[in-house]
Amino acid sequence: MTTGALRWRSPLFTPANRPDLIAKQARFGADIVIVDLEDGTPLGAKAAGRAGAIEAVPKLRAEFNGAVFLRVNGVTDAENFDADLDCYAELGLEGIVVPKIETTGDVDVLAAALGTRGLGDRAVMYGLESVAGVHRAAEVLAHAASTARVDAAYFGAEDFIADLGGRRTRSNLEVLSARSQVAIACRLAGVVALDQVTTAIGDRDRFLEEASFARDLGYGGKLCIHPGQVALAHEAFTPSSEEYDRARRLIDAYEEAQREGRGTINFEGGMVDVPLVAQARRVLAAGA
């Protein structure tokens, strides 16, 4: 699969030190499976996680039509970071996830490490999940887009609030500013924004509520930490047939108005001009 063909609605994490679980991920239909050497693998099991990934990922790839990424440990954990990149190179996966990016220097370290291993052409997802990372999000992603590579970035609400010293609530109001800041930074850099995890893995309504609001903010997908969340992410980030049909009608009506020399139209009771047409085009693109 080429990186240009990637879909990002439902990146699904699975722990690297559980090869029995890795091999089962193909059945859940995620757009991307992320084998997790960072938070998903205990501190004392990093080497076992790399061994587990090398054992199980080939079996996963034989049955899975989507992309497989590896989440490595952060660039400041030099020992594990280097060993994780060697594992990534051996597996030949479609992409890498690098957590807790905070500075342009982190971007440069990552780019150099990938370059020396001949991996600079693979997809890269950044984690923006600390106070510093969110504060510098626009700077970091702009630097990556111009000097290295970045295809997507996720907002890590749990890590962010832990770093800030705040408290997580169901309302998500405490992370709204940071969540918006990451979405804006992604838009400026031209990369896909991926929303925070929903830790209440059995709460279908909460996941859909968060995902719908994330889409409203400009996010293109949502991190999944349980297989049951995958179908919910697809539901939230794939336009419904009604949305798609309305967008098609709106564009057709607007294009007809343009041919008649009109810049705005009254469409189904509302005024439509260029920004609303752009939104409709994004709906068509997302539903394709």
Number of C-alpha atoms within 10 A of each C-alpha: 11 9 14 8 9 15 17 22 29 28 24 26 23 26 23 34 24 19 23 13 14 25 21 15 23 20 11 16 17 28 23 26 25 27 32 26 30 23 13 18 21 14 11 8 13 22 17 17 26 26 16 20 26 17 17 20 21 16 15 21 17 10 13 21 14 17 22 25 26 31 28 28 25 22 21 12 10 11 11 19 20 18 16 23 22 15 19 24 14 10 17 14 20 21 22 22 23 22 23 24 26 23 17 19 13 18 24 15 13 23 19 15 18 21 13 9 12 11 20 17 13 18 20 24 23 26 22 29 29 24 18 16 22 26 17 19 29 20 18 23 31 20 19 22 17 10 13 19 21 24 22 22 28 27 31 24 23 19 15 23 18 14 13 12 9 12 11 15 9 10 10 13 11 15 21 13 12 23 27 17 19 30 26 18 21 25 16 14 21 15 19 22 30 31 29 22 21 23 13 12 15 12 12 13 10 16 22 18 11 20 28 18 14 24 18 10 18 18 29 25 28 32 25 29 21 17 18 15 26 22 15 20 25 19 15 24 23 21 19 13 10 9 14 21 14 16 22 17 14 21 19 13 15 22 16 13 15 13 9 9 9 12 13 13 18 13 14 10 7 8 10 18 15 11 9 14 18 12 12 21 17 15 21 18 12 15 14 9
